[in-house]
């Protein structure tokens, strides 16, 4: 089942949930259409990738405007663990100062004007909100010790 835009219920629930002031990272998984579909039945003359570039041209400045930043963006080379048939073309990690900043961006009139390009571009997508968790210092110290010990005992892979 493909998912391009959030349902009204998903938007309401996301907006109504308790919000804190902690940063979030949105994980974006993108599968492009071969030809962008603007819903009017005509050939758009652009690929899904090109339509997404139109969306990005408007959206990235809005990310910056609300205090966010694109942390990482890249082409998906392969999927190691996934349901049969699931594949993605690109993935991105986008940091926002908090959920309220993300909501301000996606509800802005400028963002809403860019959304038709995103919708036309994508055959499927996922947008997953994450929040960093701190690992206990003892766990990190143990992991560093194991790595050092392993380096002393085992030969390096070349």
Order of alpha helices (4+ residues) and beta strands (2+ residues): alpha-beta-alpha-beta-beta-alpha-alpha-beta-alpha
